[in-house]
């Protein structure tokens, strides 16, 4: 089977990847539907279990959306993929700003962010101007935003207002723009396979987050007296309980280890050797998991549990930012690590 896949053209290999992804999503979707139908008849579980099932359905819908976006981008080319990720970036930034109070004096800065900065950033990505797109926002935009804000003649909470907008641009625009940028990296003997690199990043980061989440939810603290040694070891005190009740170093380490090994096993679809794939997976997982924790701190500061409230997104995006926050942090770190190490 492996030899058969290797003999396929790059286009057919990527097509086979999407067939596998869509097939797995279909199987999981059918299984979730059957579980939901059985639950309606039996009603054996409590509200907490039903809430977890609904959360999983929301995650599954988002996974379908992202998979379809990847597929459309691959079929129609890097230009369309860049446009689609720009649209996702627009929605995520809108979701972020909607839950961050603004004033009349911020209107010019918001217009600059949504209708000038975001399009220029993704145009720079689409034209592969890597040296410029990596500094456009951290240098030029971060100086332009407070300048425009000062010209609005509203000094009230000036630093706080500008910091919120700059942070939203950094996460939702700068971070997300590095995902389609991966499609434009050129490796020797790897032409036409860049979609695998994006899949590798997304799968590894999501594996880390899912494992960490499942362990934290399954092995809650404090452990029951009847718990075994493994359960007591995994059920550790939250490291930063005011930010996240589920984050502790044990579940984080297990999630990192499993996702890193998964990344190493997937080295055959990347331009990396096994050891290189392990290192790149570790870098992506550290960045993604710490980014997810940072975004949780921002949500606590805003006094909200999710960017989209219980399946009904404040902006109609159903909490899109909750699904891509880790990717927004992992993508730029992964992208620049790959460029630096391989000199591409």
N, C-alpha and C positions, 0 to 999 in steps of 0.2 A: 504493500500500500504506500509506504514511504517512498519507494523508488518510483512508483507510478506518479505520485504528486511531483516529485523532482523533475520528471520528464515533461511535465506540462509547461506551457508558456507562462510567463509572469501574469498575463491577464487571466488565464484560466486558473492559476493558483489562487489569485485574489478572489476570483469568482467562487472557487470552492470554499474559501474561508467564509464568505458571506452566506453560502448555503448552509454551512455548519452552524454559524451564529443564528441565522433565522430558524433553522431546525430546532436548535436547543431552546430558543425563546418560545417557539410554538409548543414544544413538549411541556415546558414549565408552565405556560399559560393554560394549557388544557388541564394539567394536574391541579393548578390553583382553582380553576373553574369547578372541577369535580369536588375538591375539598369544600369550596364554598356552598355548593349544592347539598352536599351531605350535612354540612353544619346547619343549613336551614331546616333540614328534616329532624336532626337529632338535638341541636342546641345544647351540646354537652359541655361546651367551653364557656368561660366567662368573658366579660367585656374586654379584659386586657388582651386575651388571645385574639379576639375579633379585631381589636385595634391593630395588633401586629399583622394580621392577615390583610387588613386594608392598607397598612403602610407598605407591605410587600407588593400588593397590587399596584400601588402608586409607583414604586420603584420599577416594577416590570413595565409599566406604561412608558416611563422615562427611558428605560433600556431600549424598548422598541423605537422610540423617537430618535434616540442617538444612533441606533443601528441603521435606521432608514436614512438619516442624514448622512452617515458615512457612506452608505451604498449609493445614494444619489450623487454625492460628491465624487465618488470613484468613477461612476458611469459617465458623468458629464464633464469630468476633468477637474484639475486643481483650481481653475478659476471659479467654477461653480461651488466647489467645496469651500473655498475661501469666503465666498459670499454667504453661504449657509452658516458658517461659523461666525461670521460678522453679525448675522441676524440673531443667533443664539447669544452673542455678546451683548447686543442691543437689549434683548429681553432681560438678561441677567442684570445689566446695569440699571434698567428701569425698575426691576424688582428691588435692587439695593437702594436706589434713591427714593422710591415710594415709602420705604420704612425709615428714611432719614429726613427729619424735618428740614425744610428749606424756607428761605425768605424771598421777598420780591427782589432783593439785591442779588440773588443767586441765578436769576433767570438767564442772564447773558452767559454766565459760566456753564449752565446746563445746556444751552444751545451749542456752545463751543464743544462741550464734551460729546453730545449725542450726534451732532450733525457735521462736525468738522474733524475732531480728533479721531473718533471711531472710524469713519470712512478712510481717512488718510492712513491710519495704522494698518488697516487690512489691504489697502492698495499697495502699501510698501511691502506687505507680506506677499501679495499676489505677483508683484514684479520682482520678488526675490532680492530686494535691497536690504539684506540682512544687517549690514553695518549701520544703516540709518534707522531701521525699524526697532532695533534693540535699544537705541538711545532717544528716540523721538519723544516718547512719553516721560521717561525718568528725567530728562534734561529740559527739553523745550516746553513740553506741556506743563510740567510741574512749576515752571517759571511763569507761563502764560496765564494759568488759571487764577492765581492770586492777583495778578495785574489787572485782569478783566474784572475781578471781584472788587478791587479797590476803586476802579473807575465807576462802579455802580453807586459809590458814595454811601455805603452802609457798613460802618465799622462794628456793628453789634455782633458779638461772638464770631469775629472775623476768622480767627485761627481755627476754631472748631469747625466752622462751616466749610472752609477750604480743605481742611484735613479730611473730612468725610468724603467730599467729592473726589479728591486726589486718590484716596484709598479705594473708592469704588472703581475709578478708572484703572488703577493699577491691577486690581484683581480681575474685574469683569472684562476689560478690554485688553490690557497688556498680557495678562496671563493666558486668556483664551486664544489670543492671536498666535501663540506659539504652537497650537495644535495643528492648524493647516500648514504652518511653516515647516513642520516635519515632512509633509508631502513633497516639499521642494528640495530637500537635501539629496545630494547625489553621491552615492558610494560606488566604488569600482565593483563591477559584476553584480550590481543590485538595482539595475535600471528597471523601472516599472513596478517595483515592489514596495514603494514607500508606504502604501496603505497598511502593510504588515507592521511597520514601525509605529504607526498611530494605534493600531490594535494592540500591540505589545504594551505600550504605555498605559492605555485605558484599562486593559485587562489586569495588569499587574497592580496598578493603584487601586482599582475596585476590589481585587482579591484581598489586598491588605485591609481595606476599610471594612469589608464584609466579615472577615475572620475576626478582626478586632471587635466589631460590634456584636457578633454572635457570642463570643466568649464572655464579653462584659454583661450581656443580657442573660446568658444562661447561668453564669456563676456569679450571682449577686452577693454583695457584701452587706452585713456579716453573714458568713456561711452557717448553715444549720448544724446543730451538734452531731447529727447523724451523717454528715458529709464525709466522704472519703478523703484521703490525703491529697489526691489530685484536685478535687473540688475546693478544698481549703487553700491549696496553693494558688489556684487560679482566681479565687475570690479575694482579691486584694483591696485595700482601702483606696478609694479614688485619689489620685495625686493632686488634682485641682478641682475639688468638689464644687466650688463656686462657679466654675466654668463648665465642667462636664462631670456628671455622676458616673459616667461609663469609662472614663479614661484612667487607666492605671498602667504602670510600667510593665506588668506581667502580660496583660492582654495585648499591649502594644508590641512587646517583644515577640510574642507568638505570632501575631499577625505579620510583623515584619519578616520573620524567619520563613513562614510558609509562603508568603508572596514572593520573596526573593528566590526561593527554590523553584517556585512555579516559573518565574522569569528565566531562570537558568535552563529549565527544561524546554522553554520556548525559544531558545537561542537559534534553532534551525530555521525559524522564519525571519530572523533578523540578520543584519550584517555583522553581528557580534559573535565572538567565540564564547564558549560556555562561561569562562571566568569573567569575561567582559560583560556578558548578559547578567551575571549575578551582581556585579558592581553597579551597573546601570539600574537594575531593578531596586537595589538597596537605596540608591540616590533618589529615585522617583518615589519610593514608599516613604522615606523620611520626610521629603518635601510635602507630599500629599497629606500624610497623617498630621504633621504639624500645622499645615495650612487649614485642615479641617478643624483643628482645635482652636486656631485663631479666629475662624469664622464663627465658632460657637461662642467665643468670648464677645464678639461683636453682637451676636443675637441676644446674649444676656444683657449687654449694655442697652440694647433697645427694648428689653423686657418682653421678648417674644420667644416661643419655643422653636418655631420654624419660619423660614422666609415665606412659605406658603402655608396658611393656616388649615390644618386638618383636611388636606385634599382640595381645598378651595383657595388657590393662590390669590394673594392680594392684588396681583397684577394680571391674573388670568393665566399665569404660567405654571400653576400648581407646584410652586416651590422649586423651580428649575435650579436656582442657585444652590439649594441644599444638595442637589445631585451632582453638580459640577464644581463645587468649591475646592475639593481636593485636587481635581484635575487642573484648575486654574493656577494652583501653586506648583504642582509637579511639572507641568508642561515647560515653563521657561527654564527651570533648573535642569530638567532632562535634556532639553534642546541645546542649551549652551554647554553642558557637559559632553554631549555627543560631538558637537562642533569642535570643542577644544581638544578632546582626546584624539579624534580621527582627522582633524584638520580639514573638515569639509565646509 
